[in-house]
Amino acid sequence: MLKMSFYHGTLNRKELKEFIENTDKPIKYTYGLGYRNPTTNKKPLSKDEALKIVDTQSLLDADELTDYLHLNAYSDNDMW
């Protein structure tokens, strides 16, 4: 199972993009910390939208779950 985190230094954007392009799993996106009730929480994404997020969000985690890929991006304020 894929698990990458900017925080732990395991985020490999090239590998993540390849995974997104080749997966049949749905992709969901959260912006912010889940326990803070983010306004964007597990929003379904197309592959093109997901690839754009991988390119533009510097603080990004990616977790492959049994039924979907979860992309979670954070703002600088989340990291205080």
PDB file with SEQRES, HELIX, SHEET and CRYST1 records, atoms N, CA, C and O in Angstrom:
SEQRES   1 A   80  MET LEU LYS MET SER PHE TYR HIS GLY THR LEU ASN ARG          
SEQRES   2 A   80  LYS GLU LEU LYS GLU PHE ILE GLU ASN THR ASP LYS PRO          
SEQRES   3 A   80  ILE LYS TYR THR TYR GLY LEU GLY TYR ARG ASN PRO THR          
SEQRES   4 A   80  THR ASN LYS LYS PRO LEU SER LYS ASP GLU ALA LEU LYS          
SEQRES   5 A   80  ILE VAL ASP THR GLN SER LEU LEU ASP ALA ASP GLU LEU          
SEQRES   6 A   80  THR ASP TYR LEU HIS LEU ASN ALA TYR SER ASP ASN ASP          
SEQRES   7 A   80  MET TRP                                                      
HELIX    1 AA1 ARG A   13  ASN A   22  1                                  10    
HELIX    2 AA2 GLY A   34  ARG A   36  5                                   3    
HELIX    3 AA3 LYS A   47  THR A   56  1                                  10    
HELIX    4 AA4 ASP A   76  MET A   79  5                                   4    
SHEET    1 AA1 5 LYS A   3  SER A   5  0                                        
SHEET    2 AA1 5 LEU A  60  GLU A  64 -1                                        
SHEET    3 AA1 5 LEU A  69  ALA A  73 -1                                        
SHEET    4 AA1 5 ILE A  27  TYR A  31  1                                        
SHEET    5 AA1 5 THR A  40  LEU A  45 -1                                        
CRYST1    1.000    1.000    1.000  90.00  90.00  90.00 P 1           1          
ATOM      1  N   MET A   1       0.844  -1.182   0.000  1.00  0.00           N  
ATOM      2  CA  MET A   1       0.000   0.000   0.000  1.00  0.00           C  
ATOM      3  C   MET A   1       0.892   1.249   0.000  1.00  0.00           C  
ATOM      4  O   MET A   1       1.899   1.315   0.704  1.00  0.00           O  
ATOM      5  N   LEU A   2       0.500   2.209  -0.790  1.00  0.00           N  
ATOM      6  CA  LEU A   2       1.244   3.454  -0.938  1.00  0.00           C  
ATOM      7  C   LEU A   2       1.022   4.338   0.291  1.00  0.00           C  
ATOM      8  O   LEU A   2      -0.114   4.522   0.727  1.00  0.00           O  
ATOM      9  N   LYS A   3       2.088   4.874   0.838  1.00  0.00           N  
ATOM     10  CA  LYS A   3       1.991   5.810   1.954  1.00  0.00           C  
ATOM     11  C   LYS A   3       3.156   6.768   1.836  1.00  0.00           C  
ATOM     12  O   LYS A   3       4.314   6.377   1.983  1.00  0.00           O  
ATOM     13  N   MET A   4       2.842   8.037   1.568  1.00  0.00           N  
ATOM     14  CA  MET A   4       3.873   9.063   1.403  1.00  0.00           C  
ATOM     15  C   MET A   4       3.501  10.283   2.220  1.00  0.00           C  
ATOM     16  O   MET A   4       2.326  10.616   2.369  1.00  0.00           O  
ATOM     17  N   SER A   5       4.525  10.947   2.749  1.00  0.00           N  
ATOM     18  CA  SER A   5       4.278  12.125   3.563  1.00  0.00           C  
ATOM     19  C   SER A   5       5.389  13.150   3.364  1.00  0.00           C  
ATOM     20  O   SER A   5       6.572  12.813   3.410  1.00  0.00           O  
ATOM     21  N   PHE A   6       5.000  14.395   3.144  1.00  0.00           N  
ATOM     22  CA  PHE A   6       5.988  15.472   3.060  1.00  0.00           C  
ATOM     23  C   PHE A   6       6.706  15.596   4.395  1.00  0.00           C  
ATOM     24  O   PHE A   6       7.905  15.874   4.433  1.00  0.00           O  
ATOM     25  N   TYR A   7       5.988  15.396   5.478  1.00  0.00           N  
ATOM     26  CA  TYR A   7       6.518  15.602   6.824  1.00  0.00           C  
ATOM     27  C   TYR A   7       7.636  14.612   7.144  1.00  0.00           C  
ATOM     28  O   TYR A   7       8.640  14.973   7.758  1.00  0.00           O  
ATOM     29  N   HIS A   8       7.457  13.381   6.728  1.00  0.00           N  
ATOM     30  CA  HIS A   8       8.447  12.342   7.003  1.00  0.00           C  
ATOM     31  C   HIS A   8       9.498  12.228   5.897  1.00  0.00           C  
ATOM     32  O   HIS A   8      10.404  11.399   5.979  1.00  0.00           O  
ATOM     33  N   GLY A   9       9.371  13.063   4.865  1.00  0.00           N  
ATOM     34  CA  GLY A   9      10.343  13.056   3.786  1.00  0.00           C  
ATOM     35  C   GLY A   9      10.185  11.893   2.822  1.00  0.00           C  
ATOM     36  O   GLY A   9      11.123  11.555   2.100  1.00  0.00           O  
ATOM     37  N   THR A  10       9.009  11.275   2.803  1.00  0.00           N  
ATOM     38  CA  THR A  10       8.789  10.111   1.941  1.00  0.00           C  
ATOM     39  C   THR A  10       7.962  10.438   0.699  1.00  0.00           C  
ATOM     40  O   THR A  10       7.617   9.540  -0.069  1.00  0.00           O  
ATOM     41  N   LEU A  11       7.643  11.711   0.498  1.00  0.00           N  
ATOM     42  CA  LEU A  11       6.844  12.108  -0.666  1.00  0.00           C  
ATOM     43  C   LEU A  11       7.719  12.072  -1.920  1.00  0.00           C  
ATOM     44  O   LEU A  11       8.683  12.828  -2.041  1.00  0.00           O  
ATOM     45  N   ASN A  12       7.370  11.192  -2.837  1.00  0.00           N  
ATOM     46  CA  ASN A  12       8.061  11.067  -4.116  1.00  0.00           C  
ATOM     47  C   ASN A  12       7.028  11.417  -5.194  1.00  0.00           C  
ATOM     48  O   ASN A  12       6.211  10.579  -5.577  1.00  0.00           O  
ATOM     49  N   ARG A  13       7.073  12.643  -5.671  1.00  0.00           N  
ATOM     50  CA  ARG A  13       6.042  13.129  -6.600  1.00  0.00           C  
ATOM     51  C   ARG A  13       5.991  12.324  -7.901  1.00  0.00           C  
ATOM     52  O   ARG A  13       4.908  12.062  -8.424  1.00  0.00           O  
ATOM     53  N   LYS A  14       7.139  11.939  -8.417  1.00  0.00           N  
ATOM     54  CA  LYS A  14       7.162  11.168  -9.654  1.00  0.00           C  
ATOM     55  C   LYS A  14       6.468   9.821  -9.462  1.00  0.00           C  
ATOM     56  O   LYS A  14       5.638   9.426 -10.281  1.00  0.00           O  
ATOM     57  N   GLU A  15       6.800   9.131  -8.403  1.00  0.00           N  
ATOM     58  CA  GLU A  15       6.181   7.830  -8.112  1.00  0.00           C  
ATOM     59  C   GLU A  15       4.685   7.984  -7.849  1.00  0.00           C  
ATOM     60  O   GLU A  15       3.891   7.149  -8.281  1.00  0.00           O  
ATOM     61  N   LEU A  16       4.299   9.045  -7.146  1.00  0.00           N  
ATOM     62  CA  LEU A  16       2.886   9.289  -6.860  1.00  0.00           C  
ATOM     63  C   LEU A  16       2.105   9.557  -8.144  1.00  0.00           C  
ATOM     64  O   LEU A  16       0.994   9.054  -8.308  1.00  0.00           O  
ATOM     65  N   LYS A  17       2.673  10.337  -9.046  1.00  0.00           N  
ATOM     66  CA  LYS A  17       2.011  10.608 -10.325  1.00  0.00           C  
ATOM     67  C   LYS A  17       1.816   9.323 -11.121  1.00  0.00           C  
ATOM     68  O   LYS A  17       0.752   9.103 -11.701  1.00  0.00           O  
ATOM     69  N   GLU A  18       2.840   8.476 -11.150  1.00  0.00           N  
ATOM     70  CA  GLU A  18       2.728   7.197 -11.859  1.00  0.00           C  
ATOM     71  C   GLU A  18       1.634   6.338 -11.243  1.00  0.00           C  
ATOM     72  O   GLU A  18       0.870   5.691 -11.960  1.00  0.00           O  
ATOM     73  N   PHE A  19       1.556   6.329  -9.915  1.00  0.00           N  
ATOM     74  CA  PHE A  19       0.517   5.564  -9.237  1.00  0.00           C  
ATOM     75  C   PHE A  19      -0.871   6.072  -9.626  1.00  0.00           C  
ATOM     76  O   PHE A  19      -1.762   5.285  -9.943  1.00  0.00           O  
ATOM     77  N   ILE A  20      -1.044   7.397  -9.600  1.00  0.00           N  
ATOM     78  CA  ILE A  20      -2.338   7.998  -9.935  1.00  0.00           C  
ATOM     79  C   ILE A  20      -2.726   7.655 -11.374  1.00  0.00           C  
ATOM     80  O   ILE A  20      -3.875   7.303 -11.640  1.00  0.00           O  
ATOM     81  N   GLU A  21      -1.788   7.755 -12.285  1.00  0.00           N  
ATOM     82  CA  GLU A  21      -2.084   7.470 -13.691  1.00  0.00           C  
ATOM     83  C   GLU A  21      -2.474   6.014 -13.924  1.00  0.00           C  
ATOM     84  O   GLU A  21      -3.232   5.719 -14.848  1.00  0.00           O  
ATOM     85  N   ASN A  22      -1.966   5.103 -13.097  1.00  0.00           N  
ATOM     86  CA  ASN A  22      -2.197   3.678 -13.321  1.00  0.00           C  
ATOM     87  C   ASN A  22      -3.250   3.040 -12.416  1.00  0.00           C  
ATOM     88  O   ASN A  22      -3.621   1.886 -12.629  1.00  0.00           O  
ATOM     89  N   THR A  23      -3.733   3.759 -11.423  1.00  0.00           N  
ATOM     90  CA  THR A  23      -4.676   3.165 -10.481  1.00  0.00           C  
ATOM     91  C   THR A  23      -6.110   3.193 -11.015  1.00  0.00           C  
ATOM     92  O   THR A  23      -6.491   4.072 -11.787  1.00  0.00           O  
ATOM     93  N   ASP A  24      -6.886   2.210 -10.581  1.00  0.00           N  
ATOM     94  CA  ASP A  24      -8.315   2.191 -10.867  1.00  0.00           C  
ATOM     95  C   ASP A  24      -9.124   2.634  -9.655  1.00  0.00           C  
ATOM     96  O   ASP A  24     -10.348   2.740  -9.725  1.00  0.00           O  
ATOM     97  N   LYS A  25      -8.446   2.890  -8.556  1.00  0.00           N  
ATOM     98  CA  LYS A  25      -9.127   3.305  -7.329  1.00  0.00           C  
ATOM     99  C   LYS A  25      -9.598   4.746  -7.454  1.00  0.00           C  
ATOM    100  O   LYS A  25      -8.947   5.559  -8.110  1.00  0.00           O  
ATOM    101  N   PRO A  26     -10.729   5.067  -6.827  1.00  0.00           N  
ATOM    102  CA  PRO A  26     -11.143   6.476  -6.765  1.00  0.00           C  
ATOM    103  C   PRO A  26     -10.118   7.284  -5.964  1.00  0.00           C  
ATOM    104  O   PRO A  26      -9.390   6.741  -5.133  1.00  0.00           O  
ATOM    105  N   ILE A  27     -10.078   8.575  -6.228  1.00  0.00           N  
ATOM    106  CA  ILE A  27      -9.153   9.464  -5.531  1.00  0.00           C  
ATOM    107  C   ILE A  27      -9.980  10.500  -4.777  1.00  0.00           C  
ATOM    108  O   ILE A  27     -10.893  11.110  -5.334  1.00  0.00           O  
ATOM    109  N   LYS A  28      -9.645  10.689  -3.499  1.00  0.00           N  
ATOM    110  CA  LYS A  28     -10.339  11.674  -2.664  1.00  0.00           C  
ATOM    111  C   LYS A  28      -9.320  12.651  -2.110  1.00  0.00           C  
ATOM    112  O   LYS A  28      -8.154  12.309  -1.911  1.00  0.00           O  
ATOM    113  N   TYR A  29      -9.779  13.885  -1.863  1.00  0.00           N  
ATOM    114  CA  TYR A  29      -8.889  14.979  -1.493  1.00  0.00           C  
ATOM    115  C   TYR A  29      -9.413  15.716  -0.271  1.00  0.00           C  
ATOM    116  O   TYR A  29     -10.597  16.037  -0.174  1.00  0.00           O  
ATOM    117  N   THR A  30      -8.499  15.976   0.661  1.00  0.00           N  
ATOM    118  CA  THR A  30      -8.797  16.791   1.838  1.00  0.00           C  
ATOM    119  C   THR A  30      -7.774  17.906   1.890  1.00  0.00           C  
ATOM    120  O   THR A  30      -6.583  17.683   1.669  1.00  0.00           O  
ATOM    121  N   TYR A  31      -8.248  19.121   2.188  1.00  0.00           N  
ATOM    122  CA  TYR A  31      -7.337  20.246   2.379  1.00  0.00           C  
ATOM    123  C   TYR A  31      -7.465  20.703   3.821  1.00  0.00           C  
ATOM    124  O   TYR A  31      -8.463  21.315   4.199  1.00  0.00           O  
ATOM    125  N   GLY A  32      -6.462  20.409   4.617  1.00  0.00           N  
ATOM    126  CA  GLY A  32      -6.452  20.788   6.024  1.00  0.00           C  
ATOM    127  C   GLY A  32      -6.413  19.568   6.920  1.00  0.00           C  
ATOM    128  O   GLY A  32      -6.402  18.426   6.460  1.00  0.00           O  
ATOM    129  N   LEU A  33      -6.392  19.840   8.197  1.00  0.00           N  
ATOM    130  CA  LEU A  33      -6.345  18.776   9.193  1.00  0.00           C  
ATOM    131  C   LEU A  33      -7.742  18.193   9.391  1.00  0.00           C  
ATOM    132  O   LEU A  33      -8.695  18.929   9.648  1.00  0.00           O  
ATOM    133  N   GLY A  34      -7.860  16.888   9.272  1.00  0.00           N  
ATOM    134  CA  GLY A  34      -9.158  16.226   9.347  1.00  0.00           C  
ATOM    135  C   GLY A  34      -9.910  16.483  10.637  1.00  0.00           C  
ATOM    136  O   GLY A  34     -11.134  16.614  10.615  1.00  0.00           O  
ATOM    137  N   TYR A  35      -9.215  16.557  11.754  1.00  0.00           N  
ATOM    138  CA  TYR A  35      -9.902  16.748  13.028  1.00  0.00           C  
ATOM    139  C   TYR A  35     -10.408  18.183  13.222  1.00  0.00           C  
ATOM    140  O   TYR A  35     -11.153  18.451  14.164  1.00  0.00           O  
ATOM    141  N   ARG A  36     -10.011  19.096  12.345  1.00  0.00           N  
ATOM    142  CA  ARG A  36     -10.482  20.486  12.423  1.00  0.00           C  
ATOM    143  C   ARG A  36     -11.666  20.754  11.489  1.00  0.00           C  
ATOM    144  O   ARG A  36     -11.988  21.911  11.217  1.00  0.00           O  
ATOM    145  N   ASN A  37     -12.303  19.713  11.004  1.00  0.00           N  
ATOM    146  CA  ASN A  37     -13.453  19.836  10.098  1.00  0.00           C  
ATOM    147  C   ASN A  37     -13.146  20.725   8.898  1.00  0.00           C  
ATOM    148  O   ASN A  37     -13.756  21.784   8.751  1.00  0.00           O  
ATOM    149  N   PRO A  38     -12.216  20.319   8.037  1.00  0.00           N  
ATOM    150  CA  PRO A  38     -11.862  21.139   6.875  1.00  0.00           C  
ATOM    151  C   PRO A  38     -13.046  21.283   5.917  1.00  0.00           C  
ATOM    152  O   PRO A  38     -13.896  20.397   5.832  1.00  0.00           O  
ATOM    153  N   THR A  39     -13.091  22.391   5.210  1.00  0.00           N  
ATOM    154  CA  THR A  39     -14.186  22.614   4.255  1.00  0.00           C  
ATOM    155  C   THR A  39     -14.085  21.674   3.065  1.00  0.00           C  
ATOM    156  O   THR A  39     -15.105  21.317   2.477  1.00  0.00           O  
ATOM    157  N   THR A  40     -12.879  21.267   2.701  1.00  0.00           N  
ATOM    158  CA  THR A  40     -12.692  20.268   1.642  1.00  0.00           C  
ATOM    159  C   THR A  40     -12.264  18.977   2.323  1.00  0.00           C  
ATOM    160  O   THR A  40     -11.120  18.841   2.757  1.00  0.00           O  
ATOM    161  N   ASN A  41     -13.191  18.030   2.412  1.00  0.00           N  
ATOM    162  CA  ASN A  41     -12.921  16.793   3.133  1.00  0.00           C  
ATOM    163  C   ASN A  41     -13.364  15.589   2.309  1.00  0.00           C  
ATOM    164  O   ASN A  41     -14.557  15.356   2.112  1.00  0.00           O  
ATOM    165  N   LYS A  42     -12.386  14.833   1.835  1.00  0.00           N  
ATOM    166  CA  LYS A  42     -12.612  13.621   1.051  1.00  0.00           C  
ATOM    167  C   LYS A  42     -13.472  13.886  -0.185  1.00  0.00           C  
ATOM    168  O   LYS A  42     -14.387  13.127  -0.504  1.00  0.00           O  
ATOM    169  N   LYS A  43     -13.152  14.981  -0.865  1.00  0.00           N  
ATOM    170  CA  LYS A  43     -13.831  15.347  -2.104  1.00  0.00           C  
ATOM    171  C   LYS A  43     -13.322  14.440  -3.230  1.00  0.00           C  
ATOM    172  O   LYS A  43     -12.110  14.310  -3.407  1.00  0.00           O  
ATOM    173  N   PRO A  44     -14.214  13.819  -3.988  1.00  0.00           N  
ATOM    174  CA  PRO A  44     -13.786  12.993  -5.122  1.00  0.00           C  
ATOM    175  C   PRO A  44     -13.083  13.845  -6.186  1.00  0.00           C  
ATOM    176  O   PRO A  44     -13.495  14.970  -6.467  1.00  0.00           O  
ATOM    177  N   LEU A  45     -12.020  13.291  -6.768  1.00  0.00           N  
ATOM    178  CA  LEU A  45     -11.242  13.991  -7.791  1.00  0.00           C  
ATOM    179  C   LEU A  45     -11.083  13.134  -9.027  1.00  0.00           C  
ATOM    180  O   LEU A  45     -11.118  11.905  -8.965  1.00  0.00           O  
ATOM    181  N   SER A  46     -10.908  13.806 -10.151  1.00  0.00           N  
ATOM    182  CA  SER A  46     -10.504  13.103 -11.368  1.00  0.00           C  
ATOM    183  C   SER A  46      -8.986  12.913 -11.312  1.00  0.00           C  
ATOM    184  O   SER A  46      -8.306  13.519 -10.484  1.00  0.00           O  
ATOM    185  N   LYS A  47      -8.477  12.083 -12.184  1.00  0.00           N  
ATOM    186  CA  LYS A  47      -7.024  11.882 -12.230  1.00  0.00           C  
ATOM    187  C   LYS A  47      -6.307  13.173 -12.595  1.00  0.00           C  
ATOM    188  O   LYS A  47      -5.250  13.471 -12.037  1.00  0.00           O  
ATOM    189  N   ASP A  48      -6.868  13.946 -13.526  1.00  0.00           N  
ATOM    190  CA  ASP A  48      -6.243  15.219 -13.919  1.00  0.00           C  
ATOM    191  C   ASP A  48      -6.176  16.195 -12.748  1.00  0.00           C  
ATOM    192  O   ASP A  48      -5.159  16.857 -12.544  1.00  0.00           O  
ATOM    193  N   GLU A  49      -7.265  16.283 -11.979  1.00  0.00           N  
ATOM    194  CA  GLU A  49      -7.271  17.160 -10.808  1.00  0.00           C  
ATOM    195  C   GLU A  49      -6.238  16.694  -9.781  1.00  0.00           C  
ATOM    196  O   GLU A  49      -5.542  17.512  -9.178  1.00  0.00           O  
ATOM    197  N   ALA A  50      -6.143  15.383  -9.586  1.00  0.00           N  
ATOM    198  CA  ALA A  50      -5.186  14.833  -8.622  1.00  0.00           C  
ATOM    199  C   ALA A  50      -3.754  15.132  -9.050  1.00  0.00           C  
ATOM    200  O   ALA A  50      -2.922  15.498  -8.220  1.00  0.00           O  
ATOM    201  N   LEU A  51      -3.466  14.979 -10.326  1.00  0.00           N  
ATOM    202  CA  LEU A  51      -2.117  15.263 -10.819  1.00  0.00           C  
ATOM    203  C   LEU A  51      -1.761  16.733 -10.638  1.00  0.00           C  
ATOM    204  O   LEU A  51      -0.616  17.065 -10.330  1.00  0.00           O  
ATOM    205  N   LYS A  52      -2.736  17.608 -10.828  1.00  0.00           N  
ATOM    206  CA  LYS A  52      -2.513  19.041 -10.636  1.00  0.00           C  
ATOM    207  C   LYS A  52      -2.196  19.339  -9.163  1.00  0.00           C  
ATOM    208  O   LYS A  52      -1.338  20.171  -8.869  1.00  0.00           O  
ATOM    209  N   ILE A  53      -2.882  18.664  -8.247  1.00  0.00           N  
ATOM    210  CA  ILE A  53      -2.622  18.845  -6.815  1.00  0.00           C  
ATOM    211  C   ILE A  53      -1.214  18.370  -6.466  1.00  0.00           C  
ATOM    212  O   ILE A  53      -0.512  19.030  -5.700  1.00  0.00           O  
ATOM    213  N   VAL A  54      -0.802  17.248  -7.011  1.00  0.00           N  
ATOM    214  CA  VAL A  54       0.548  16.738  -6.756  1.00  0.00           C  
ATOM    215  C   VAL A  54       1.590  17.760  -7.216  1.00  0.00           C  
ATOM    216  O   VAL A  54       2.626  17.921  -6.571  1.00  0.00           O  
ATOM    217  N   ASP A  55       1.321  18.445  -8.321  1.00  0.00           N  
ATOM    218  CA  ASP A  55       2.264  19.446  -8.849  1.00  0.00           C  
ATOM    219  C   ASP A  55       2.267  20.742  -8.045  1.00  0.00           C  
ATOM    220  O   ASP A  55       3.303  21.401  -7.954  1.00  0.00           O  
ATOM    221  N   THR A  56       1.133  21.119  -7.460  1.00  0.00           N  
ATOM    222  CA  THR A  56       1.019  22.456  -6.877  1.00  0.00           C  
ATOM    223  C   THR A  56       1.073  22.518  -5.356  1.00  0.00           C  
ATOM    224  O   THR A  56       1.404  23.568  -4.805  1.00  0.00           O  
ATOM    225  N   GLN A  57       0.764  21.449  -4.675  1.00  0.00           N  
ATOM    226  CA  GLN A  57       0.720  21.483  -3.208  1.00  0.00           C  
ATOM    227  C   GLN A  57       2.037  20.972  -2.627  1.00  0.00           C  
ATOM    228  O   GLN A  57       2.412  19.820  -2.846  1.00  0.00           O  
ATOM    229  N   SER A  58       2.728  21.823  -1.896  1.00  0.00           N  
ATOM    230  CA  SER A  58       4.021  21.412  -1.345  1.00  0.00           C  
ATOM    231  C   SER A  58       3.874  20.569  -0.080  1.00  0.00           C  
ATOM    232  O   SER A  58       4.693  19.684   0.166  1.00  0.00           O  
ATOM    233  N   LEU A  59       2.852  20.827   0.719  1.00  0.00           N  
ATOM    234  CA  LEU A  59       2.631  20.087   1.964  1.00  0.00           C  
ATOM    235  C   LEU A  59       1.562  19.029   1.697  1.00  0.00           C  
ATOM    236  O   LEU A  59       0.373  19.278   1.898  1.00  0.00           O  
ATOM    237  N   LEU A  60       1.985  17.856   1.246  1.00  0.00           N  
ATOM    238  CA  LEU A  60       1.052  16.845   0.752  1.00  0.00           C  
ATOM    239  C   LEU A  60       1.373  15.469   1.320  1.00  0.00           C  
ATOM    240  O   LEU A  60       2.533  15.061   1.395  1.00  0.00           O  
ATOM    241  N   ASP A  61       0.327  14.770   1.714  1.00  0.00           N  
ATOM    242  CA  ASP A  61       0.418  13.367   2.111  1.00  0.00           C  
ATOM    243  C   ASP A  61      -0.443  12.555   1.158  1.00  0.00           C  
ATOM    244  O   ASP A  61      -1.452  13.049   0.655  1.00  0.00           O  
ATOM    245  N   ALA A  62      -0.054  11.319   0.910  1.00  0.00           N  
ATOM    246  CA  ALA A  62      -0.825  10.408   0.064  1.00  0.00           C  
ATOM    247  C   ALA A  62      -0.898   9.053   0.762  1.00  0.00           C  
ATOM    248  O   ALA A  62       0.125   8.470   1.122  1.00  0.00           O  
ATOM    249  N   ASP A  63      -2.118   8.565   0.945  1.00  0.00           N  
ATOM    250  CA  ASP A  63      -2.336   7.273   1.593  1.00  0.00           C  
ATOM    251  C   ASP A  63      -3.259   6.425   0.742  1.00  0.00           C  
ATOM    252  O   ASP A  63      -4.383   6.823   0.435  1.00  0.00           O  
ATOM    253  N   GLU A  64      -2.774   5.256   0.365  1.00  0.00           N  
ATOM    254  CA  GLU A  64      -3.617   4.312  -0.353  1.00  0.00           C  
ATOM    255  C   GLU A  64      -4.363   3.473   0.679  1.00  0.00           C  
ATOM    256  O   GLU A  64      -3.752   2.781   1.494  1.00  0.00           O  
ATOM    257  N   LEU A  65      -5.662   3.543   0.633  1.00  0.00           N  
ATOM    258  CA  LEU A  65      -6.506   2.741   1.500  1.00  0.00           C  
ATOM    259  C   LEU A  65      -7.076   1.593   0.667  1.00  0.00           C  
ATOM    260  O   LEU A  65      -6.855   1.546  -0.543  1.00  0.00           O  
ATOM    261  N   THR A  66      -7.788   0.687   1.280  1.00  0.00           N  
ATOM    262  CA  THR A  66      -8.277  -0.479   0.538  1.00  0.00           C  
ATOM    263  C   THR A  66      -9.208  -0.098  -0.598  1.00  0.00           C  
ATOM    264  O   THR A  66      -9.226  -0.773  -1.628  1.00  0.00           O  
ATOM    265  N   ASP A  67      -9.987   0.976  -0.435  1.00  0.00           N  
ATOM    266  CA  ASP A  67     -10.973   1.306  -1.460  1.00  0.00           C  
ATOM    267  C   ASP A  67     -10.765   2.634  -2.181  1.00  0.00           C  
ATOM    268  O   ASP A  67     -11.526   2.951  -3.095  1.00  0.00           O  
ATOM    269  N   TYR A  68      -9.746   3.430  -1.795  1.00  0.00           N  
ATOM    270  CA  TYR A  68      -9.460   4.680  -2.500  1.00  0.00           C  
ATOM    271  C   TYR A  68      -8.080   5.213  -2.136  1.00  0.00           C  
ATOM    272  O   TYR A  68      -7.464   4.763  -1.170  1.00  0.00           O  
ATOM    273  N   LEU A  69      -7.601   6.178  -2.919  1.00  0.00           N  
ATOM    274  CA  LEU A  69      -6.370   6.902  -2.622  1.00  0.00           C  
ATOM    275  C   LEU A  69      -6.766   8.233  -2.001  1.00  0.00           C  
ATOM    276  O   LEU A  69      -7.596   8.958  -2.550  1.00  0.00           O  
ATOM    277  N   HIS A  70      -6.174   8.553  -0.860  1.00  0.00           N  
ATOM    278  CA  HIS A  70      -6.490   9.804  -0.180  1.00  0.00           C  
ATOM    279  C   HIS A  70      -5.302  10.750  -0.274  1.00  0.00           C  
ATOM    280  O   HIS A  70      -4.209  10.441   0.202  1.00  0.00           O  
ATOM    281  N   LEU A  71      -5.526  11.910  -0.895  1.00  0.00           N  
ATOM    282  CA  LEU A  71      -4.542  12.986  -0.936  1.00  0.00           C  
ATOM    283  C   LEU A  71      -4.938  14.008   0.115  1.00  0.00           C  
ATOM    284  O   LEU A  71      -6.088  14.446   0.154  1.00  0.00           O  
ATOM    285  N   ASN A  72      -4.007  14.388   0.955  1.00  0.00           N  
ATOM    286  CA  ASN A  72      -4.278  15.364   2.004  1.00  0.00           C  
ATOM    287  C   ASN A  72      -3.227  16.460   1.941  1.00  0.00           C  
ATOM    288  O   ASN A  72      -2.046  16.213   2.186  1.00  0.00           O  
ATOM    289  N   ALA A  73      -3.657  17.669   1.614  1.00  0.00           N  
ATOM    290  CA  ALA A  73      -2.758  18.827   1.550  1.00  0.00           C  
ATOM    291  C   ALA A  73      -3.014  19.712   2.762  1.00  0.00           C  
ATOM    292  O   ALA A  73      -4.102  19.715   3.338  1.00  0.00           O  
ATOM    293  N   TYR A  74      -1.989  20.457   3.129  1.00  0.00           N  
ATOM    294  CA  TYR A  74      -2.075  21.309   4.312  1.00  0.00           C  
ATOM    295  C   TYR A  74      -1.608  22.710   3.961  1.00  0.00           C  
ATOM    296  O   TYR A  74      -0.809  22.904   3.044  1.00  0.00           O  
ATOM    297  N   SER A  75      -2.118  23.683   4.703  1.00  0.00           N  
ATOM    298  CA  SER A  75      -1.633  25.059   4.549  1.00  0.00           C  
ATOM    299  C   SER A  75      -0.496  25.279   5.533  1.00  0.00           C  
ATOM    300  O   SER A  75      -0.275  24.466   6.431  1.00  0.00           O  
ATOM    301  N   ASP A  76       0.215  26.368   5.363  1.00  0.00           N  
ATOM    302  CA  ASP A  76       1.284  26.714   6.317  1.00  0.00           C  
ATOM    303  C   ASP A  76       0.707  26.894   7.712  1.00  0.00           C  
ATOM    304  O   ASP A  76       1.367  26.558   8.696  1.00  0.00           O  
ATOM    305  N   ASN A  77      -0.507  27.416   7.820  1.00  0.00           N  
ATOM    306  CA  ASN A  77      -1.134  27.635   9.122  1.00  0.00           C  
ATOM    307  C   ASN A  77      -1.431  26.317   9.838  1.00  0.00           C  
ATOM    308  O   ASN A  77      -1.431  26.273  11.068  1.00  0.00           O  
ATOM    309  N   ASP A  78      -1.683  25.246   9.087  1.00  0.00           N  
ATOM    310  CA  ASP A  78      -1.927  23.941   9.702  1.00  0.00           C  
ATOM    311  C   ASP A  78      -0.693  23.420  10.419  1.00  0.00           C  
ATOM    312  O   ASP A  78      -0.803  22.607  11.337  1.00  0.00           O  
ATOM    313  N   MET A  79       0.480  23.881  10.005  1.00  0.00           N  
ATOM    314  CA  MET A  79       1.719  23.343  10.540  1.00  0.00           C  
ATOM    315  C   MET A  79       2.243  24.098  11.742  1.00  0.00           C  
ATOM    316  O   MET A  79       3.345  23.810  12.209  1.00  0.00           O  
ATOM    317  N   TRP A  80       1.498  25.046  12.254  1.00  0.00           N  
ATOM    318  CA  TRP A  80       1.926  25.791  13.454  1.00  0.00           C  
ATOM    319  C   TRP A  80       1.880  24.915  14.649  1.00  0.00           C  
ATOM    320  O   TRP A  80       2.202  25.358  15.751  1.00  0.00           O  
TER     321      TRP A  80                                                      
END                                                                             
